[in-house]
Structures are given as structure tokens and as C-alpha cells.
Amino acid sequence: MSLIVGPVLKDLVLIGLNGAELDIATAFYSERALRSINTSSKHIRIMCRLDFDDTTEWERGYIAPDALLDVINVWLGHGANVELYCSPDAHAKAYVGKSGALVGSANLTLRGFGGGLELLQYSHGHSSVDFVRRRLTKYCKRMDRVEIKMLEAFIKQNEKRITELRRNVRNEDRLPRLHSGQRRHFGDYDGFLNWLHSLKSVSAKEVYERANGKNQLSGHIHRNFYGLRQFFLAYPEMIDMFVKLDSDAYKLSADRIQEKRLKKFVKQYANDEEDFVLNIWKTYLPVECGGRAGGHGGTIGNLNRMFPLIARYLHREVGRRLNDNGE
């Protein structure tokens, strides 16, 4: 048993997401966090907060029933049996998979799994998994079993109105505002530069030299690091994709899907940190990436190199986290 301070979405792999059963108990839940769970489990139980007589929490962005339905339909399409239990008072946060369980304070949101001030107890092994799963069985018996058709009808009845209400409301599905002492839970700038200095690739050398003043681009490198670090916090599944790409050859401008994803991230999920101001980063970023720069300048070259490099660095950090927690 161990404790994880500042959990991130990538930590969910600790529980084993692809076993026969997967249990998810959360109060609040958000679109991006839900979509990051890549599972092939054949029996999935979801226990969450939802009041069919009051849409206030949906309106405020604390829950995302529409995204929940989308994800459930994906799992059903893969042949899973999905059980949904809901209550307006649901408060537990527990995640149980094939090989482990996480229980603590973190909701299934970017705020909950964004490296902020949350705490999860991690336990592994058959006895721990069985113990928590049996307790969750008791927990869900106090909730209402909800048929998917009921969820569909609820969304159909309210979705248009809530979309309109939220049109000009700041999205709540954002990463937490992190302070300097919290960053080290998932990599930090000095650690990234020290790691870069040990590499032999042309791209690593160029980024390192720019970070140290070449072409007066040190500020660009600094802000790109924090911006892309946040991107991979929100899209942990992208780490595994980018580690396979060549940092000397990757071109973001030739990757329209990634440009679109980065633009959505900047608009919806990114946030300020103690050493990072989102609005300043936007002045560097091209318009097609969510920024305000009409031309590419030096930033697109930095992004080309730094997407794969930061993914490799964070993949290394993830490995350290997993080792620290008994894997």
C-alpha cells in the first residue's frame, strides 16, 4: 500500500484497466478525463453523481452526462457490459481494476487528476482488489440503477438548453493551478533541461541551446515546456504515441489532427501556473494551434522538436512514478 500525492490521469494504469472488471466511483466527472480511460474490460460499473430532477451541476460543468453517455456507448460497442449507478449525493472516489485499487479524494476530472492537491491510496494484489470491490458493491446498492435509455432521454431533453447556457461560461474542465512545489510530481523544467543535455540528437541539442539563450528563444522553450506538459497531463494517451516519433523529423504543421487537438486544449483545458501564463504562451502559438500568432516564427520549430522530446521525458517520469508506487 502507498499514497499518491498529486495524482495524474496516467496513474490510473496502476489499477490495470484491461482486466475482466473495472469499477469507477466518482462524484464529479468531466469529458476529457472520461475519454482518457482506454479499457477493454468486459464488465464496467460506474457509480457517479447525477440528479435527474436538477441540472445545476451539469450547467456549472461539474459533471458531464453527455460525455458519460458517449464513453458508455464506446464501451458497449466494444462488447462490454456496463452498469450505471447514480445518486445526487454520490461522493466516493474509488477506481478498481484488474490488479489494483485507488481510493481517495480525486474526482474523475482534470482538476482531480491534474497533479494538484489530491491524495489517493494505492493498493494492489487480489485481496486488496477484492476488498475494495466488495465495498463498492455495498455502496452502489444505496444508489439507483440507471438504464442507458434513461440517461439518453435525460440528455436529449436538456442538452440543447445547457449547451446554450454554457456558451459564454468558462469551462470548469481545466487543469488545476499548480504551484512550484507541486510540479515535480510530473516533471519540471530544470529536470527536463538536465535530461536534454544528456541526449545526442540534433533536436535535443538545438532545444537545449535555445533554452540557454540561442536566438533569444529561451522564453519560448520555457513556456512551451509548461504548455506541452499540461497538454500531456490532459491527454496522457498521447504520451505513448509521441514517444515513438522522431524529434528530428516530426512536423506539427503536417499533423492536422494534432493541431486541432492542441487548439482545443489551449481553449478548454490549459491553465496558468506559478511560472506560466497562458496568455503569454498564446502570443507565441500560431492561430491554428490555439494561439494568436499570425506567422509561425521560431515557435513552430520548437513545437516540432518538443512534442516528441517532452513525451519521452514524461514517459520517463511516469515510469519513476509507477516504480515508486510498487510497480
N, C-alpha and C positions, 0 to 999 in steps of 0.2 A: 504494500500500500504506500502511496506517496501523494503529495499535494502539488497541484499545478497552479502557480500564481500567474495571472495574466494569460489565460488560455487563448489559443487561436484556432481557427477552423481546421487547420491541418492536424491539430491534436486529436481530432475525432477518429483518425485512423488507428489510434491506440486501442480502441474497443473492438476492432475487427468488424468492418462494415459489411462483409460479404459472407457471413455465416447463414445458417438456416433462419435465424430470428434476429430482428432488430427492434428495439424499443426506444422511443423518443418521447420524453416527458418534458414539457416546457410551458411556461406561462406565455410570454411573448414570442413571436416568430416573424421573420422577415423574408422577403423574396430572395435576396442574394444568399443568405445563409441556407435556406431550404434547398436552393438549386445547387449548392456546393456539395450536397450529400450524394455521392455516387455509390449506389449499393446494388447488389444483385441478390439480396436476401429475399426469400420466398414468403416469409411471414413478417409483416411490419405492423407494429402497434404505435399509434400516435395519440398522445394524451396532451391536450392543449386547452388554451383559454379561448372561449367563444360564447357569446351571448346572442342567441337568435332573436332576441327582443330588443337589443340595443346595439347599434353600430358605432358607438362613440369611439371605441378603441381602434376599430378599423379606420375610421375617419382620421384619427390622430396619427395613424401609422404605426401603432404598437403591435398590431397583428396584421397578417396578410392572408385572409381566407382565399382570395383568388389565386395567389401563388401556391398556397397549400393544395388547392384542387388541381392545379396544373401538375405539380410534382406527384401527387397521388395517381393521377392519370398516366403519367410516365411509368410509375412503378407497376400499375395494373397492366399496362401494355407489355411489360417485361414478364408478365405471368405471376406477379406477386399477389398474395392475399393481404389486403390492407384493412386493418381495423382502426376506426377513428372514434375517440372518446373525448367529449368536450364538456366544459363547465365554465360559467362566468367567473368562478372563483379559483380556477386552476392556478397553482403556484409552484409546484415541484419542478426541479430541473435535474433530469437524470437521463443518461444515454447509455444503453446496454447493447453490446453486440456479441460476436462470437467468442471473443477472448477477454473482454474487459468491461468495466463499468466506470463512468464518470458521473459523480453526484456533487452538486454544489450550488453556486449562485448564478451561473451563466445561463441566460436565456439563449435560444437559438436565433440570435440576431447578430449583426455585425458589431453592435455595441458589446454584446455578451462575449463574443469570440473574436475580439479585435485586439487582444493583448492588454486590455485595460485592468481596472481594479475589480477583478473577479477571482474566485477561488474554486477549484474543483478537486475533489478527492478521486484519485485514480486507483482502482484495484483490479487485479487480473487473476485469472485461474477459474476453474469450473465452480468452486464453492462460492467465490465472490459473485460471479455472474448469476448463479442460481439464486443466491440470497437476494440480490437487488431485484432480479426479475420477479421473484415471488412477492416481494413487497409492492412492486408496481402493479401486479395483478390485483392485490387488495386495493390499491389506490384507484385504479380505473373502475372498480366496482362502485365507487362513490360518484362516478361521473355518468353522463348519458352516452350511450352508444349511438352514434350518428351514422346513418346511411349516406352514402355518397350522393344519392339523388337529392337528399335533403340539403346537403351543402351546395349542390349545383343550383337548386331553386333559390336558396338564400342569396347566392352571389348574383344570379340573374336578376333578382328583384332589386338589388341595391347597388350593383357595380357602376352603372351609368351615373347615378347621383353622387356616389362617393368619388369617382374619377373627377367629376366637375368640381366638387368641394375641395379636392386636394390639388387642383391645377396650379394654384399660386401659393401652396403651403410648402415650406421647407421639408424635404424628405427626412424622416426620422431614421431610415435605414442607413445610418452613417457609422463609420468607424469612430471610436471614442477619441477624445482629445488626449493625446499621450504627453507625459512629461518626460524629461531626460532620463530619469531613473527607471522609467518603465520600458524604454526602447530595447534594452538589452535582452528582453525576453524573446525577441525575434530579430536579432541582428542590430548593429549600429554602424554609424558612418566610419568611425575610426577602424572598427574591425573589418569593414568592407575594404578600406584602403590598404590595410596591412595584408589582407588576403590577396588583393590585386597585385601588390608589389611582389608577391611570390610566384606569380604566373609568368609564362613565357610568350603568350600570344601577342600578336600585334595590337589587337583591340584592347587588351588589358593594359599594356604599356601606354597606349595613347590616352586611355581614360585616366590612368594614374597621373600622367604628366599634366593633363588638363586640370585635374583636381588640385595640382600643386602650382597652378598659375599659367600654364601654357595657353597662349592665345586669349588670356584673360577670361577663361571659361570655368574657373573654379566654382563660381556661384551656380552655374548651370549644372555641374556634376553633383554638387551638394543637394540641390533641390530635386534633381532627377532621382537621386538615390531615395530620398524620403517619399517622393511621389510614387515611384515604382515599387518601393517596399510596401506602401499602403495598397497599391494595386494587387500585389500578390497575397496580401492579407485577405483582401476581399474575394480574390479569385485563386484560391490555393490550388485548384486543379490545373491552372496554367503553369505552375512551377514545373510539374512533371513534363509538360510539353516543351517549355523553353530550355530546359537543361539539355535537350537533345539537339538544339540548334547551334550553329556555328556563329560565334560572336564576331568573327571576321567577315562573315558573308551575309548575315541577316539584314533585310531591308524592310522597315516598317511600312514605307510607302507602297510596297508591293503586297502588303498583307492587309487588305481592306477590312477583313473580319476583325483583325486586332485593332485597327484604327477605330472602328466603330465601338468596340468593347472599351477601349481606353477613353473615348469620348463620353460614353455612358458612365464610366467610373468617375471621371472628373466632375461630371454634372451631378451625380446622385450620391456617391459613396465617400468621396475624399473629404478630408477634414484638416484643420490646422493642427500643428504640433508646436511644442515649445520653440523648436528651431526651424520650423517650416510653416510658411504662409502660403496657403493655396492660391490666393490671388496673384502673388508674385510668380509662382510657377506657371500660371496661366499666361503670363506675358511672354514666356519663352515658348510655350507649346503652340504648334500650328493649329489653326482653326479646326481642321478635320480630326484633331486629337482632343478636342475639348478646350483648347486654349484660345488666345486672341491674336497670335502672330500670323500676319498675312503670308509671310515667307518662311521658309524652313530654317535658314541660317545655320548656326552651329548645332542647334539643339537636336535636329533630326539625326545628325551623325552620332551624337551622344546616345540618343534613344536606340538607334540601331545596335550599338555595341552593348549598351547597358541592360537591355531587356534580357538577353541570354546570360550575361555576366551576373546580374543580381539574382536571377533564378538559380544559378549554380551556387552562389553564396548562400542564399536562403535554404536551398536544399541541404547544404552542409549544416546549417543551423538547425533545421528540422531534425536531422539525424542526431545531433547532440541532444536536443530536447527529448527525443524518444529514448535515447540511451540513459538519460538522467531519470527517466520515469520507468525504468525496468524492462525496456525492450532491447 
